[in-house]
């Protein structure tokens, strides 16, 4: 269950070990901790210290939303989940050839996920996406065959971004052809979103950002020390790197929501020049619940069936473990 609170004057507190919601014009409600996966707070909503403490103790993300209900931050304990050695090594790793090779593995997995999305969606249809699939496959081969040859880090990052950007253009061109006509789009747009489908993607990506950031912090990693994305003030660059692994999940959910009719264009505002399209409150419960259900679905993992949510945690833990034993090999600056 997700608690999406956007009613002005709503207050979230605790009662008898449960979250307790008080609304101005509705009956109070209580929610067992075990049922709550995420708490999202829009403007005009209040939360008590006890409710924040209960969420932190149970690793439930509290996501703060801006006026357009885009995620702008989350509440967490302020304590990383492991020893400082990991973060000391992480700073060295981020400028080492081993960090670059990790980024390459991330982008390879992302490309594999994109191919899976297109091939699965076209398996039972007459749609021909051979051009798009072929271009992504060639990019996959470029990354597979890349080897470090003494380049500077900015040059490597530019090369990787160029390859990945080309593959993404073909990928989204293919994705657009799989959508019902009201959701068709010509270009990937971020902020502002120029069409309803891109607004839906932006919303789902924002949802994943919070999940990834929390997993990194629980594993003891610094979300602000990335590799591919350049350091920027108040920008969690490692989150930007890691989320590439899971973008195909958000795109799968977005495709499912649109093709099934669960969301329609009436769930989105009309575009404005400054703000573009964005998802309205009426469509958010279905979108968030579908995403949560997708994350909770089991998938084969190390011989067991584990949820996708567990996979995010496991990836973060495996990265943290590798950094515990990290020994610099070749610094790239």
C-alpha positions as CSV (number, residue, x, y, z in Angstrom):
1,X,0.0,0.0,0.0
2,X,1.1,3.5,-0.7
3,X,0.0,6.5,1.4
4,X,-0.4,9.3,-1.1
5,X,-1.5,12.4,0.9
6,X,-2.5,15.5,-1.0
7,X,-5.6,16.7,0.9
8,X,-4.9,20.2,2.3
9,X,-4.8,20.0,6.1
10,X,-4.3,16.2,6.3
11,X,-2.2,15.1,9.2
12,X,-0.4,11.8,9.6
13,X,0.5,10.7,13.1
14,X,0.5,7.4,15.1
15,X,-1.9,5.5,17.3
16,X,-1.4,2.1,18.9
17,X,1.7,1.4,16.9
18,X,0.0,2.2,13.6
19,X,0.0,5.2,11.2
20,X,-3.1,7.3,11.9
21,X,-4.4,9.6,9.2
22,X,-6.6,12.6,10.1
23,X,-8.5,14.4,7.4
24,X,-10.5,17.6,7.6
25,X,-13.7,16.3,6.0
26,X,-13.5,12.5,6.4
27,X,-13.2,9.8,9.1
28,X,-9.9,9.1,10.6
29,X,-8.1,6.0,9.4
30,X,-5.3,3.8,10.8
31,X,-2.8,1.7,8.7
32,X,-0.7,-1.2,10.0
33,X,3.0,-0.6,9.5
34,X,3.4,-3.9,7.6
35,X,1.0,-2.7,4.9
36,X,2.7,0.6,4.1
37,X,5.4,0.5,1.5
38,X,5.9,4.3,0.9
39,X,4.5,7.6,2.1
40,X,4.2,10.5,-0.3
41,X,3.4,14.0,1.1
42,X,2.2,16.9,-1.1
43,X,2.1,20.5,0.0
44,X,-0.4,21.4,2.7
45,X,0.0,18.0,4.5
46,X,1.6,17.6,8.0
47,X,3.3,14.7,9.6
48,X,4.3,14.1,13.3
49,X,7.8,13.3,14.6
50,X,6.4,10.0,15.8
51,X,5.1,9.0,12.4
52,X,8.5,9.9,10.8
53,X,10.2,7.8,13.5
54,X,7.9,4.9,12.8
55,X,8.6,5.1,9.1
56,X,12.4,5.3,9.6
57,X,12.5,2.4,12.0
58,X,10.7,0.2,9.4
59,X,12.6,1.5,6.3
60,X,9.5,3.1,4.8
61,X,10.5,6.0,2.5
62,X,8.8,9.3,3.2
63,X,8.8,11.3,-0.1
64,X,8.3,15.0,-0.1
65,X,6.6,16.4,-3.2
66,X,6.7,19.9,-4.7
67,X,3.8,21.9,-6.0
68,X,3.7,19.8,-9.2
69,X,4.1,16.7,-7.0
70,X,7.5,15.9,-8.3
71,X,9.8,14.3,-5.6
72,X,12.2,16.8,-4.1
73,X,13.6,14.8,-1.2
74,X,13.0,12.1,1.4
75,X,13.2,11.5,5.1
76,X,15.8,9.0,6.3
77,X,17.7,8.3,9.5
78,X,20.9,10.2,8.5
79,X,23.0,7.2,9.4
80,X,24.6,5.2,6.6
81,X,24.0,1.4,6.8
82,X,27.7,0.4,7.1
83,X,31.2,1.5,8.0
84,X,32.8,4.6,6.6
85,X,35.4,2.4,4.8
86,X,32.9,1.9,2.0
87,X,32.5,5.6,1.3
88,X,36.2,6.3,1.6
89,X,36.9,3.6,-1.0
90,X,33.9,4.9,-3.1
91,X,35.6,8.2,-3.6
92,X,38.7,6.5,-5.0
93,X,36.6,4.0,-7.0
94,X,34.6,6.8,-8.7
95,X,37.8,8.0,-10.6
96,X,39.3,4.5,-11.1
97,X,39.1,2.4,-14.2
98,X,37.1,-0.1,-12.1
99,X,34.4,2.5,-11.6
100,X,34.2,3.0,-15.4
101,X,33.9,-0.7,-16.0
102,X,31.1,-0.8,-13.4
103,X,29.3,2.0,-15.3
104,X,29.8,0.0,-18.5
105,X,28.2,-3.1,-16.9
106,X,25.2,-0.9,-15.7
107,X,24.6,0.4,-19.3
108,X,24.9,-3.1,-20.7
109,X,22.2,-4.3,-18.3
110,X,20.1,-1.3,-19.2
111,X,20.4,-2.0,-22.9
112,X,19.5,-5.6,-22.3
113,X,16.4,-4.5,-20.4
114,X,15.4,-2.2,-23.3
115,X,15.7,-5.0,-25.8
116,X,13.6,-7.2,-23.6
117,X,10.9,-4.6,-23.4
118,X,10.7,-4.2,-27.2
119,X,11.0,-7.9,-28.0
120,X,8.4,-9.0,-25.4
121,X,5.9,-6.4,-26.6
122,X,6.3,-7.3,-30.2
123,X,6.3,-11.1,-29.8
124,X,2.6,-11.5,-30.4
125,X,2.1,-8.6,-32.8
126,X,2.8,-7.8,-36.5
127,X,4.7,-4.7,-35.6
128,X,8.3,-4.6,-37.1
129,X,10.8,-2.9,-34.8
130,X,13.8,-4.5,-36.5
131,X,15.6,-1.2,-37.1
132,X,15.2,-0.1,-33.5
133,X,16.2,-3.4,-32.0
134,X,19.2,-3.7,-34.4
135,X,20.5,-0.3,-33.3
136,X,20.2,-1.1,-29.7
137,X,22.0,-4.4,-30.3
138,X,24.9,-2.6,-32.1
139,X,25.2,-0.2,-29.1
140,X,25.3,-3.2,-26.8
141,X,28.2,-4.6,-28.9
142,X,30.0,-1.3,-28.7
143,X,29.9,-1.3,-24.9
144,X,30.8,-5.0,-24.8
145,X,33.9,-4.5,-26.9
146,X,35.1,-1.3,-25.2
147,X,38.4,-1.5,-23.3
148,X,40.2,1.3,-21.5
149,X,43.1,2.7,-23.6
150,X,44.3,5.6,-21.5
151,X,41.5,8.1,-22.2
152,X,40.6,10.8,-19.7
153,X,37.4,10.4,-17.6
154,X,35.5,13.2,-19.2
155,X,36.2,11.8,-22.7
156,X,35.1,8.3,-21.6
157,X,31.9,9.7,-20.1
158,X,31.1,11.7,-23.2
159,X,31.6,8.5,-25.4
160,X,29.4,6.5,-23.1
161,X,26.7,9.1,-23.0
162,X,26.8,9.4,-26.8
163,X,26.4,5.7,-27.4
164,X,23.7,5.4,-24.8
165,X,21.9,8.5,-26.1
166,X,21.8,7.1,-29.6
167,X,20.4,3.8,-28.4
168,X,17.8,5.6,-26.3
169,X,16.5,7.6,-29.3
170,X,15.8,4.4,-31.2
171,X,14.4,2.7,-28.1
172,X,11.9,5.4,-27.5
173,X,11.0,5.6,-31.1
174,X,10.1,1.9,-30.9
175,X,8.3,2.3,-27.6
176,X,6.1,5.1,-29.1
177,X,4.9,2.7,-31.8
178,X,3.7,0.2,-29.1
179,X,1.3,2.8,-27.5
180,X,-2.3,3.5,-28.2
181,X,-2.6,6.5,-30.5
182,X,-3.6,9.0,-27.7
183,X,-0.3,8.4,-26.0
184,X,1.9,8.5,-29.1
185,X,4.9,10.8,-28.7
186,X,7.8,11.8,-31.0
187,X,10.6,12.7,-28.6
188,X,11.6,11.8,-25.1
189,X,11.0,14.9,-23.0
190,X,11.8,15.5,-19.3
191,X,10.9,18.8,-17.7
192,X,8.6,20.0,-19.0
193,X,7.0,16.8,-20.3
194,X,5.6,17.6,-23.8
195,X,3.0,14.8,-23.8
196,X,1.1,12.5,-21.3
197,X,3.3,9.5,-21.8
198,X,6.5,11.4,-21.0
199,X,4.8,12.9,-17.9
200,X,3.9,9.3,-16.8
201,X,7.5,8.2,-17.3
202,X,8.8,11.2,-15.4
203,X,6.5,10.3,-12.5
204,X,7.5,6.6,-12.5
205,X,11.2,7.5,-12.7
206,X,10.8,9.9,-9.7
207,X,9.2,7.0,-7.8
208,X,12.2,4.8,-8.6
209,X,14.7,7.5,-7.6
210,X,13.5,7.4,-4.0
211,X,13.6,3.6,-3.9
212,X,17.2,3.5,-5.3
213,X,18.5,6.3,-3.0
214,X,17.1,4.5,0.1
215,X,18.7,1.2,-1.0
216,X,22.1,2.9,-1.5
217,X,22.0,4.6,1.9
218,X,20.9,1.3,3.6
219,X,23.9,-0.4,2.0
220,X,26.3,2.3,3.3
221,X,26.9,4.0,0.0
222,X,27.1,7.8,-0.6
223,X,24.3,8.7,-3.1
224,X,26.2,11.8,-4.0
225,X,29.4,10.2,-5.3
226,X,28.8,8.8,-8.8
227,X,30.9,7.9,-11.8
228,X,29.2,8.7,-15.1
229,X,27.3,11.8,-14.0
230,X,29.5,14.7,-13.1
231,X,29.5,16.0,-9.5
232,X,26.9,18.7,-8.9
233,X,25.8,20.5,-5.8
234,X,22.7,18.8,-4.3
235,X,22.6,16.2,-7.1
236,X,22.8,12.5,-6.0
237,X,24.9,11.4,-8.9
238,X,25.3,7.7,-7.8
239,X,21.5,7.5,-7.8
240,X,21.5,8.8,-11.4
241,X,24.1,6.1,-12.3
242,X,22.3,3.2,-10.5
243,X,18.8,4.0,-11.7
244,X,19.8,3.2,-15.3
245,X,19.5,-0.4,-14.2
246,X,15.8,-0.1,-13.5
247,X,14.5,2.4,-16.0
248,X,13.2,-0.5,-18.2
249,X,11.0,-1.5,-15.2
250,X,9.3,2.0,-15.2
251,X,8.9,1.8,-19.0
252,X,7.3,-1.6,-18.7
253,X,4.8,-0.3,-16.2
254,X,4.1,2.8,-18.2
255,X,3.4,0.7,-21.3
256,X,1.2,-1.6,-19.3
257,X,-0.8,1.3,-17.8
258,X,-1.4,2.8,-21.2
259,X,-2.2,-0.3,-23.3
260,X,-4.5,-1.7,-20.6
261,X,-6.5,1.5,-20.3
262,X,-5.7,1.9,-16.6
263,X,-4.7,5.4,-17.3
264,X,-6.0,7.7,-20.1
265,X,-5.1,11.1,-21.3
266,X,-7.8,12.6,-19.0
267,X,-5.6,11.7,-16.1
268,X,-3.2,14.4,-17.2
269,X,-3.3,18.2,-17.1
270,X,-3.2,20.1,-20.3
271,X,0.3,21.4,-21.1
272,X,1.5,24.8,-20.2
273,X,4.6,26.4,-21.6
274,X,6.4,26.4,-18.3
275,X,5.1,23.2,-16.6
276,X,4.1,20.9,-19.5
277,X,1.9,17.9,-18.9
278,X,1.8,16.2,-15.5
279,X,-0.2,13.4,-13.8
280,X,-3.3,14.6,-11.9
281,X,-4.4,13.2,-8.5
282,X,-7.1,11.0,-10.0
283,X,-4.6,8.9,-11.8
284,X,-1.9,8.6,-9.2
285,X,-3.4,5.8,-7.0
286,X,-3.5,3.4,-10.0
287,X,-0.1,4.4,-11.2
288,X,1.6,4.0,-7.8
289,X,-0.2,0.8,-6.9
290,X,0.7,-0.8,-10.3
291,X,4.3,0.2,-9.8
292,X,4.4,-1.2,-6.2
293,X,2.8,-4.4,-7.4
294,X,5.4,-4.7,-10.2
295,X,8.2,-4.1,-7.7
296,X,6.8,-6.8,-5.4
297,X,6.4,-9.4,-8.1
298,X,8.8,-12.3,-7.7
299,X,11.6,-13.0,-10.2
300,X,14.3,-15.7,-10.4
301,X,17.3,-14.5,-8.5
302,X,20.3,-16.6,-7.4
303,X,18.2,-19.8,-7.5
304,X,15.3,-18.3,-5.5
305,X,12.3,-16.2,-6.3
306,X,12.8,-12.7,-5.0
307,X,10.9,-9.4,-5.5
308,X,12.2,-6.7,-7.8
309,X,12.3,-4.5,-4.7
310,X,14.7,-7.0,-3.1
311,X,16.8,-6.9,-6.3
312,X,17.4,-3.1,-5.9
313,X,18.6,-3.7,-2.3
314,X,20.8,-6.7,-3.4
315,X,22.5,-4.7,-6.2
316,X,23.3,-1.9,-3.7
317,X,24.6,-4.4,-1.1
318,X,26.8,-6.1,-3.8
319,X,28.3,-2.8,-4.8
320,X,29.0,-1.9,-1.2
321,X,30.6,-5.2,-0.6
322,X,32.9,-4.8,-3.6
323,X,34.0,-1.4,-2.3
324,X,34.9,-2.9,1.1
325,X,37.7,-4.9,-0.6
326,X,38.4,-2.2,-3.2
327,X,42.1,-1.7,-4.2
328,X,42.8,1.2,-6.6
329,X,44.1,-0.1,-10.0
330,X,44.4,2.9,-12.3
331,X,43.1,6.4,-11.6
332,X,41.5,8.3,-14.4
333,X,41.2,12.0,-14.2
